[in-house]
Each structure stands twice: as structure tokens, then as C-alpha cells.
């Protein structure tokens, strides 16, 4: 029966009008853009044989602003959606990131056969297909960045698309029914206005309405459109409220509906694929099993190197989906949230989490996705400069609390004094990878200089004549494994290493721009007087100024190893003794921790050139965790491959992706180092499209764990240093020309 229904469906496609066929041909032509430009890669999919029964089983989609979790039900479909700016709070109070609404589609398709739902990563399209009562149904979903809208289209092998569509406001606003559309609007406690609009189009059949829904009967093809927005005025200091979104949404909906579906889909695939297809990773052959089965097999110890590659690309998919130019940054949950009181406000924590979200942005060739975070940091500085809060008040530069919202408002849980210095590291890194001198001069350098001026004035001398932070911290605990310890610890390694990194970035930026030579010299002297990394009594890299580290402390934070990653103060080739101390500290910290903690450890072990220990962390992360487990101190993945903190927290996904890239390519030491931490588990493989600092695109192939070929394409002419194992070579690159090296 399934085969016949499927054949009927396929044959029915031939019956559409010539105009529809032409539109599909045009769409296919546009979507071939990636292949024509040699960007396309083989499809990578997450697929399942059952609908999602829990939010942590649903599959995510997004365009950086509008996000949705697709459950793909057969009796009732639920689409839970978010919009990235819907949040309570102000510039003075933290509030929480909010869920927006739900779409329910009542199909009443019982006892389906041949069920399959899948998410294709490289074009960001979800599909679900099954047969019910002899009819083959096929649904597809995507969220378009160009059109700023979500679309879903349903087809059937016979004239049997019957569905009731409902739109619900999480905040209990009333749904209006107008023509073929549903909508709701409301205002949050902080006076932020919000609105969602849904519109339906049906080919064939009829549509009618109730006081809260629209009913479609006997349609051949059924298409749903959704737009949503708020009155948030992005990055405008303390005046964060703008115009109501109504007019903007009406225009967005009108534009989306007016354009043929095939064209909208093709433009979406081109837009998303242009970013996603820049990088391809091959580590092995995928088994013919659904994603959940593969994850459970991996948890039981079965080898699946292709799953490592799939999760790497999933992180890139999530970053593109949750962070696009012109929007706000990906928060603790990206843009996906189903709780009005989410864990840790689902906002931005600056002692590791928001930074980790953007670790993969530059190295995995997604610099455009970095901009929302950079924009937010600048706004946070604008809000905090001149604050009436005595803890934030500074004569030079600015500081911030540990957790902040999209407006710049704090949680006031704890002042995170070096947080602003860590945040502006991302500005320097963006320059290093892109070589954008205008960005360095106009945006990065002013931030680096003002924070350098702040810390130069804030450091004090200790009894040994070394400059230290007078009120240091090592997130999120004190000596003696005390989680509740909020005392200050002068000279804590975390503060010292971040400030050292800030000074180093300022010095290098000043040299690039040939400016502030006298002040640069002064800061070079200040940096030399700083208390540096220390080796303690059991060979560890000390976390505290005093040698009080506990070798049984397995705390989730790796704060005193900032200098290894994402800093560059400690490296095996340049500071081997400190690197040995870092290894001793990492061994003592252990393999446990939350998902983001494990993600950080992958990167640290990669920087320490231990690919096998980095891979131990990968195996620690890729473990199935049921959706019902939302507490504890553990790592793992839910069925939809969301990282567990617990509960869900997306930074572990991003930390993993960055870590895999660091295992295959590093460039922080002024060299392009290929395969610096290749594990035994990845005997054969290739990766293309990674970026090295200096704006060099790198492709690497290896066999039997030995490099076979590497190619490099620079954005400007120059001589570059390449390292592989103990070999160093100088290569001359011509801008835009690929140079291959065979070994």
C-alpha cells in the first residue's frame, strides 16, 4: 500500500500546471548555485523514524531571528517558535528570554506507516513523510533569512489534505482570525510589544474559519507562512524600545506570500548553503541507521567517525541558524526556548558561555555570524559606561556583571571584572582571521585601548613586586572546592591570564596600525611586571596566586587554563614547562563536567597537542541522554543532538565544533599548523575550507594518520609559515590562488 501511495504521489506531481513546473525549474536552477561554485557537499542529515514526543526531541530551525522546533507529529503537529528579541528585563534588570508561541496542525492521521522525519543540514530544510489510510503525505519546512519568514508546504498523493490550524500565544494573548490568516499581539512587562502573523494558501479544496482557527479541506497543496517580531530596538543603548512591529510584519508577510514558493525555497537554500558549504569534513562512512540509533550505538562504544563529522557540521548549522548579521547574538540556548523561566535566564553569561558560542565562527569560515556578538559587546559597553551602579562605575573603560541580557541589563549575581577584556578578544580574533584593517581601526582598537587603560590603572603590586588584579576570581568557585565562595582572591590566574591576553592583543594591534608607539612601549613594560603563570607543589598550573590548589578538585570550569585556550600565553612549543603544568592540571580536573566544560577541554587538549585526550572528551560528550534528564553535573546529547548542561545549553555544541577544528588546524602562534592534534580514531579523512589567521583558507587530507596533501589560499600576497609535526616550511602565496603541498 505504501509503495502504491508513494507512486501515486510522485505521479501526481506531473499534473501540476506548466507555470508551476517552470517555477520549480527556476528554483532548481538557483539552488544549483552552490554546485556551480564548487561549494556543494554531500547531504548530511539528522533523521528519525518517530515524531518528537518531547521538546528535546524536536528539530531546530532558524534564520538568526525567527527560530522553530518542529515536532513532525501525525495526529497533531506542534511547531514551537521563538523570536530572538522577545525578552523581559531592561538595561537595569536581567529578565528572561521568552518563548513566543505555538502552531498546532490537527491532521488526525492515525497509524502511519513508513514514517521518516529529517533535517538536511546543508540546505536547512526539514521534511516528514509517511502514509496514512492509503495516502502518502509529505511536508517540508524552512525558515528564510532573505524573506524573514518560516514556510511549511504539505503535499499528498490524493486530494486529502484536511487540517485545522491554530496559533497560540505563550503569554495568553487572544488569537485573531482574519481571512486566511491568524495573528496575536501583546506587550510584555517591560513594555516590549510583540506580534506573530500566520497566513495559509491552499491549492484546491476549501478553507473556512472558526473563532480561533482555520480549517482546510481536500486541498492538493497547502502552504503555511509565519512571521514574528517585537518592538526591540537593537543596540541603541538605554533606549531599547522602538516602534511596534505590526507594519513591518505585514510587509514581510506580503512579500513572502507574493513570491512563488519554489523561488523562496531556492533563495533560502542559496543563502544558507553559501555559508554552510564553505567547509566539508570527511572522517568515515555513515552507517545506514537513523540518528538516534547511531547516538545510542556511539554511547555503547561502537565506532562511528562520521558521527563526529556530523556533530561538527551540526554546530555550524546551529550557529548559522541562530546568529545572522543585523540580529542579536546566540544566547545560552541559541534562539530556541520553550520556558517562560528558562535556566540562567537563557541570556548571556560572560565567564565562558557567550564566548564559547562564537569560538567556531572564524576558524570554521563563518565570520558573518560573528557580528551579532560583536555588536552586542559594543552596546554592553555603551550601557555600562557611566553607569550609576557603583560596581560598574569606572573612570576608564568599562566592566560588566557575569550575566547580561540583550539590552545590556545585568543579573547582579556577581561582578565579572575581566569579562569585558575577554569579550573584546573576539574583536582582535575577527581581525586576525579576516585581515579587515578598517574593522581593526574603527571598532577593535578603540575597545582594546580603553580596556588596556583601565587595567593598567587597576593592577596593584603584590609583596613580591608583581602586578596583580586586586580582587581576582576563578569562576565559579574558590579554593577548597567551595561553590559558594564569593571572596576576592588577588592575583587569581584567571584574571592575570585574561589581562595578559588583553595587553598582548593591544600591543599587536598598535603595531599593525602603527599608532600609540609610546603607550605601547609602556604597556609592554607593564605586561613584563605582571605575575605570570606559576607551577605549584604537585606540578600543576596554579589556579590561585598562593599554592593552594586541590588535586581532587574536578570543578567544571577550567578558568586557570585560559592562557592555553582561548588565550595564547601558554603553548607546548614556546612555554613547555607551563604547558606541562597545564597538562598536570587537566589530568587532575578529570574528564567529567557539563557539556560546555567538556567542549572547553577538547580545545585545551587540542592546543596541548594531545589528540587522543581531546578525543576522550569527544566520547564523553557524545553520549545519549533521555529528554527527562535535566539536572545534575554531566555531559551528553539529547536525541536532537542538543548539548546537555543540564538542562539544554547550546555552548557545548559550539565548543565541540571549535574543538574539532582546533584538532585539525591551529594558527595562534604565527604559523599555520596542520593536524596538530589528530587522534588515532581519525585514521583517514579530509577537511576543506577551514580558516587560518591571516585570512588563509586551508584544505587538508590525510591517510593512515599521515598528511597526504594540504592546500592554501590567501587573501593577499605573502610568505607564510606552515608546520606539520616537526617540519617547518615557508611558502609563498599569491592572493586568490590555491597552492598545493604534497607530503
N, C-alpha and C positions, 0 to 999 in steps of 0.2 A: 504493500500500500504506500509506504513512504517513497519508494522509487517512482511509482506512477505519479504520485502527487508532485514530487520534485520535478519530474519530466514535464508535467502539465504547467508548472510554474515557469520553467525555462522556456517552453514553447509559447507561453502567453506573452512573454516579452516581445515576441515578433509582431504581436498585434497592435502595438502602440503606434501612434501616428508618426508620419515621416518627420515631422518637426521635432518630436521627442527624440527620435533616433539621431537626428542631426545634432541636437544639443548634447546628447551623450558622446557623440564623436568629438565634438569640440572640447567637451570636458576631458575626455581621454587624451586628446592632443595636448591640452595644457598640463595635465597631470604627468605627462611623459617628460616634463621639463628636467626632472632630476636625472633620468636616464640619458637624455641628450647631453647633459653637462657632466656625465660620468660621476654623479653623486649617489645614484641609487644603490641600495644594498638589498640583499635578500630579506624578505619579510621576517620580522621577529614578532611573535605573538604570545600573549597570555591567553590560554583557553581552558574552558571548564565544561563539564557535562551536566551541571545542575545550576539552577538560578541561585543568586545570593540570598541567603536567609538572614544575614546579619550585615550591618554597615561595613564591617571589616572584611567582608567577602565581596562587596560590590566593587566595581572597577572605576577608577577615576578618569575624568577628562577635564580639560580646561584650556582657556586662552589667555591666562595671566590675570584675568579679572573675573570672568564667569567660570565657576567650577561645578562639576556634577559628579555624583556617584550613581552608576547605573546598576540596578539590581537584576534586570532582564527576566522578570517574572513572566509566567504564562497565564495564570489566572488573574493576577494583578501585577502590573509593572509599577515600581516606585522609582522615581528619579529625584533624589535629594540634591538640592542645589545651593550654592553659595555665591556671594559676590565679594570680592577681596576687601572692599572698604566698609562693609557693614559691621560696625563695632560700636559698643558702648564706650564710655570713657571720654576724657577731654585731654587738653595739654597739662592738666593738673592731676588727673586721676586715671588709673590704668584701664578699667573696664575690661571687656572681653570681646574677642572676635565671635560673631554671631552666625548661626545658620540662617538661611534666607527663607526657603520654602521647600515644598514637595509637589511633584506632579504624580498623580495616580492615573493609570490607564487600566480600566477594568475590562479584560479580554474574556475572562471565563473560559479559557482554553484548558480543558482538563485532560489528564492522561496523555501528555505529549510524548512523542517518540522521536528519536534521532536528535535530541536536544544538544545544541552546542552554542556557547557564547564565547566571543573572543574579542580581544583588544589588539589591534595591529599597531605596533609602536611607531614604525617609520612613517605612517600617514595619519596617525591619531584618529582612527576610525574604529568604532565598536560595532559588532554585529551580533545578532542572535537569530538562530534558525531552528525550526522544529516542525513536526507535522502533528495536527490535531484534527480529529474527525475527518480525515481524508484530505485536508487542506494543508498545503505547505506554506508556512509563514516565514518571512524574512524581514528583520528590522535592522536598520543601521543608524548610528548616532555619531555626531561630531560637534565640536564647538569651534567656530571660526573666529580667528583673530582679525582677519580683514573685515568680516561682516559684523563682528561683535555680537554674535548670536549663536545659540545652540539649535541644531536641526536634528530631527528624527524622521526617517521615512520608513513606511511599512508597505510591503507588497505581499500578495497572496496568490496562490496558484488558481484560485477561483474567486468569484465575486463574493467574498465572505469576510471582509474586514468590518467587524462590528465592535465598537468600543465606546465606553463612556470615559470622558476625560475630565479630571478635576485638578484644580490648582489651589494649594493650601498655603497660607501664611503661617510660619512657625510662631509668629508673635500675635496670632489670633485675629488678624485683620480680616475684614469681610471680603470675599471674592465677588467681583462684579462680572456679569455675563453680558457681553455686547456683541451682536452679530456672531461672527465665527471666532470670537476671542474671549479670553478670561484674563482678569487682572486683579491685583490688590496693591494697596499702598498704605503706608503708615509712617509713624515718627517714633524714634527711639527716645529714651530718657534724656539723652544728650542733645536733643533737638535735630538729630540727623534724620532726614527724610529718605524714604526708600520706596521702590516700586518695582513690580515684576509684571510683564505682559506676555501672554501666550496667544498664539494665533494658529488656526488649523486651516489646511487646504485639503480637499478630497477630490480625487478624480473618479467620477462615477458615484453612484449611491446618493445618500441624503445626509444632511446634518440638521439636528434640532437642538433645542436647549431647554434646560430646567433652570431653576433659580440659582443653581450653583455649579452646573456642569454643561458640557456639550456632548451630544450623543451622535456618533457616526454609524450609519447603517449601509451595508452592502457596497462599500467602496472598493474600487480596484487598487488605488494607490492613495495613501494617507500620509500627509506631511505635517509635522509639528514644528513650530518656531518658538523660541523663548529668548527674551531679553530681560535684563535686570540691572538696576543701578541705584546709586544713592546720591545725596547732596554733598558728599565729602569733596572738599577742595584740596587736591593733593599738594603737599609740600609748600604750604603757604604760611608757615609759622603758626602763630597762635590763632589765626583766623581760618579754622579748618572747615567751616561750613559755607557751602556755596548755594547755587540755585537748585531748586527741586528737579529731579531727574526726568519728569514727565515728558517734556517736549523732546528731549534728547532721545528717550526710548521710543517714542512714537516714530521719530525719523529713522532710527536704527531698524525698527521692525519693518517700516515701509520699504526701506532699501533692500532688506533681506528677502522679503516676500516677492518683491518685484523681479528679482533676478532668478533665472531658471535654476532649479535645484542642482542639476549636473554641473553648472558653471560655479555655483557657490562651493560645491564639494571639491571641484578641481582646483579652485583658487586656494581653498583651505589646505589641500594636500601639497600644493606647490609651496605655500608659505611655511608649513610645518616641516616638510621634507627638506627644504633648503637649509634649515638649521640642523635637523636630526641627522641627515645623511652625510654630514661632513666627516663623521667618524664611524669606522667599521672595525669591529673586533671579532676575530675568529679564534676560538680555543678548542673546538671539537665539534662532533656531530650531535645534533639533538635527537634524543630517543623519541619514538612515536608514542608519547604519553602526554596526558593533559598536565597543566601546570601544577595543580595541587598534588597529583600523583608524583610528579618529579620532585617537588619540595619535600614530600614525605619520604621518598626514597633517599634523597640527599641527607635528610635528618638521620636516617638509619645507616649512613656511611657509604652509600653507593656513589660511585664516581659519576660526575656529570659536569665536565668543564664548560660545556655550552651553557649551563645554567648560570655559571659565574659571569659569562659574557652577557646573558640575557638580563641579569640583575644590574650589571654595569650600564647597559643601554636604558634600562627602566629608570635609573636615576637621571639620566639625561632627558628622557621623556617627561619625567615629573618636573624637572626644572623648566623646560620649555613651556610646559602646561601651566605652571604656577608663577612665572616671572617673565613678563614681557615689557619691553620698553614703553614708558609712559605710565606704568602701573606702580603698585606698592610691592614691597618685597614678599617673597615666600615666608610665611610665619612658621611657627612650630609645627603646624600641620599642613604646610603648603598653602593651599586655599580651600582645603576640604575639612569641614567640621559639621558635626551633627548635634552638638550640645550647646545649650544656651549658657552653661557654666563649664567651659572646657578646661582641661588640666592646664595649669600655669597660664591661664588666660588665652592660650593659643595666640600669643603675641610674639615679642622679640626679646629673647634673653641673650645678653651680650657677653657672658663669660665663657661661651663656646658656641652656642646653638645657631644664632643667626649667621655667624661667620662660617660655620661648617656648611650651612645651606649653600654657600657660594664658593666653597673650595673647588668644585668641579667646573665652575663657569669658564675660566680662562684656559686651563690645560685641556679640557675636552671640547674646545673650539665653540664656545657659546658666549662670547664677550657681550653680545647684545643683552643677554639675560641678566647680566651683572648690574645694569644701570638702575633698576628699581632699588636695589640695596644701596648703591652709591647716592642716589637722590635722597633716600630716607636718612642716611647718615648726615648729609648736609643739613637737612631740615631739623634733625635732632639737635645738632649743634646750634642752629638758629634759635630754637626754642629754649635751650638751656643757657645760652649766653645771657647774662644779665638777669638770671632767674632770681626771684625773691627768696627762694629756698636757700637757707644759709649753707647747706651742704653742697649745693650746686654753684654757689657764688664764687667766681674766680676773677682775678684781675687780668689774667691772660688765658687764652684758650677756653676749654670747656670740659666738663666731666659729666657723667651720667649715672643713673641708677642701673642696677643689674638688669631689670626688665622694663621695657617701654612699649607703648602702643604705636599705631600708625600715625597718630597726631604728634607724638613725642612725649606723651604723658607717662609718668613712672608708676611703678608699684610701690616704691619706697621701702621694699623689703630690705635692701642693702645698697649703699653706695658702691659702685664698681669703678673706682678711681682710674685704673688703667684701661678701662673698657674703650674709651674714645680713641686711645692710642692704638689699640688692637683693630678697631673698626677702620681707621684710616690706612692701615696696612693694605687694605683692599684697593685703595686708590693707587698706591705705589705698584701693586701687583698688576692692576689693569694697564698701567703704563708699560710695565716691563714686558708684558705679553703682546701688547698691541703696537708699542712704539709711538703712541699718539702724543706728540710734543705739545699740541695745543691743550689737550686734556691735562697733561702734567703741569703746564704753566698756569692754566686758568683755574683748575679745580683741585688737583692733588697737592701741589706745592704750598698753596696758602694754608691748607689744613695741616700738613706736615710741619710747617714752620711755627704756626701758632701753638701747637701742642708741644713742640720741642721747647719753645719759650716757656710754656707752663711748667714742664717737668724740670727744666734747668733751674727754675726758681724754687721748685718744691722739694727737690732732693736735699738731704742733710748729711752731714758727716757722722760716721759711727766712731766708736772709740779707737778704731784702727786707722782712721783717716780715709775710709772709703765712703763714697757717696751711696746713700741708700734711700729707699722710699720709707718715710717715717711711719706710715700706717698700713703696711702691707697686708695682703690677703692671699690665701691659696684656696680658691673655690673648691668645694663648698664645705670646708671643714677646718679644724685646727689640729695641732699636734695631739697625739694620743687618741686618734680616731674619733674625735668628738664632732658630730654633725651640728650640734647646737652652738659651737664656739664661734662667737662673732667678735672676739677681741682682735685688736690690731697686732700684727707681727712685723715690726720693722725689718726691712731687708729681705722679705719673703721672695723666693726665687721667681715666682710668677710675675710680680711687679718688676723685678730687676730685668728679667729677660724681655718683657714687652717694651720697657723703656729703652733698653739697649737696641732693640729692633727699630723702634721709632727713630732714635738718633741715627742709626745706620741708614735708614731709608731717607731721612732728611739730608744727610751728608751726600749720599749718592745723587739725589735729585738736584741738590745745589750744584754739584759738578756737571751734571748733564745740561743744566740751564745756564751754567757759567755765571752764577749770581751769588751774592752774600758770602763772598770768599772769607772775609774776616770773621763773620759769625760762624761759618762752617769750621774754621780752624779752632774757634773757641769750643764748639760742641765736640769736636774730635778730642780735645783735652778733657772735657767733662766725661765723655764716654770712657776714657782711659782710667779715670779715677773711680768709676763705678765698681761696686762689689760685683764680681763675676761669679760664674758657676763654681761650686765647691764640691769636693769629693769627701764623703763622710766616713765614719768609722767602719762601716761594713761594705765600703767600696761603692756606695750609692751616690747618685747626683742628689745633693741635698735639696729638700723642699723648703727648708727654713734656714735662716741665717745661722742659727745655732744647730749643732749636730744632734738633733733630737728625733730624726726620722725613725719610724717603727717599721721594721721589715715585714710585719704581718698586716700592715695597712693595705687593704685591697680596694681603696676608695675608687669610685667611678671616674673622678676627674684625674687627668694627667697633667695638671697645671704646671708643674715644675719641669715639664718636658716641652714647653712651648718653644724653647730655643732649638729643639730638633725639628719640630713641625708644629705650626706653620712658619716658625722663625727660621733663621739661618746662621745662628751663632755657634751651634754645635753640629759637627759633621765628621764622619769617620776619617775622611782624607785630610782634614785640616786641623781638627782638635781631637786626636784619637783617644786621649786619656779621658776627656769629658764624655766622649762617645761610649767608652767602656762603662763609665759611671751611669750613663743613661740606660745602657743595656741591663746593668745590675738593678736599677730602679724599675725598669719594665718587667723584669723577671719577678721581682718581689710584688709588684702590683697585681700580677696574675692575668689570666685570660678571661676573667669574668667581667661583669659590668653590664650596663644598659646598652641598647643598640648604638647610640651615638658614641658611647665610651669605646665600644669595640671598633666603630668606624675610625675614631681618632687613633687607636692603637695600630690599625692597618697602616695608616700613613706614617706613624712614627717608626714602625718596624721597616717599612719601605725605605725611609731615609737612613736607617741604620744598616741597610743593605742585607737584611735577613728576610729573603722572600718566603722561606718556609714558615717562619714565625708569623709573618704577615698573613700567610695562607691559613695558619691555625686560627687566626682571628676571623678570617672569612668563613671558615667552617663553624666557628662559634656563632656567627651572625645568621648563617643560612640554616636555620632550624625552624621547623613548623611550630607555631603557637596557635592554639584554638582561639577563636574570637572572644570566648568567655574569659580569657585570662587577661586582665587589665591592671594588675597590680604586682608589686614585687620589684626585685632588682635583677633583671635578667635581660638577655638579648634574644632576638629571633625575628621571624617574619610571620605575619598573618597570612591567610590564604590568598589575599590580593597582593602580597609581597610588600605591604606597608611595614616599615620598621617598627618594632616594639620598644618603648622606653622602659616600662609600660606606663600608660597606655600607648596608643599610636603617637609617634613623633617622627617627622619626616627627615630630620637631620641625619639619622643613621643611614638612610638611603643615599643621601648626598655624600656623606663621609665615605661610604663604601665605594661609590663611583670615583671619587677623587683618589682613594687609596689604590684602586686597581691601576689608575693612570700613573700614579707615582711609582708603582712597582715596575712599570714598563718604560717610563721616561722621567728624567729629572733635569732641571736646568738652573737651580738656585745658586750653584757655585760658580757660575760664569762659564760652564761647559754644558754641552748637550750630551747627557749621559744616557745611553740607550741600554735597556734591560738591566737596570741597576739592582733589581730585587726579584728576579724571575724564580718562581717556586718550582719544585720538582713536579708538581701536579700539572703544570702547563708545559709539557714537553715540546709541543708543536703549536704554532699559532702565528697570527699576524694582526697588526693594528695599523690603521691608516687615519690620518687627519688630526692626530694629537698636535698640540702647540707647545713649543719650547719658548722660553723667554727670548726676546729679540725678534718676536713675530716670525718664527720659523715653523713651518708645517712639516711634520715628521711621519714617515711610514716605516714600519719595522716588520720583518719576517724572521722567524727562527724555526729550527728543526733540531730535534734531539737536544733541546735546551741550549743550542748554539745559534748565534746570529748568522743568518744567511744573506740578508740584504737590508740595507737601510737607505732611505731617500730623504732628501731635504729640499724644501722650497722656501726661500727667504723673501721678505717683502722689500729688502734693499740690498744692494751690492755690499759684499764684505767678506772678511775672513773669519770663520767660526771654528771653535774648538769642539771636537767630538770625542767622547770617551766611550770605550767598550771594554769592560773588565780592566786589564792593566794597560790597554792600548790607548794612546792619545794621538790624535791626528788633527792637523789644520786643513780645513777645506775652504776653497773659495767659492762663494755662491753669488750668482747673478740674479737680481731681482726677478721673481716670477718664473724662473727656470728650475726644473727639477734636476737634482744631482743625485745619482745612484752610487752607492758604495757596496761592493760585494765582498764578503768575507767567507 
